[in-house]
Amino acid sequence: MEFGPDTCRGDPIFQIVAKIHRIVPDVLREQGKAKNPWPDVDAVSDASLCHYGMKEYYL
């Protein structure tokens, strides 16, 4: 999350991911439903890759 705000500031996908990163851990802690309440790091890296034009995913 340190890289994104400087490079993807106006990107709507990154803005959603940043909000999720800020809000979800507290919600999960309140519900007691997660051992590790932090969102998956893949969401942040995928938002950055999408910002730079990598929009195809291969499994």
ABEGO torsion letter per residue (X at the ends): XAAAAAAAAABAAAAAAAAAAAAAAAAAAAAGABABABBBAAAAAAAAAAAAGBABBBX
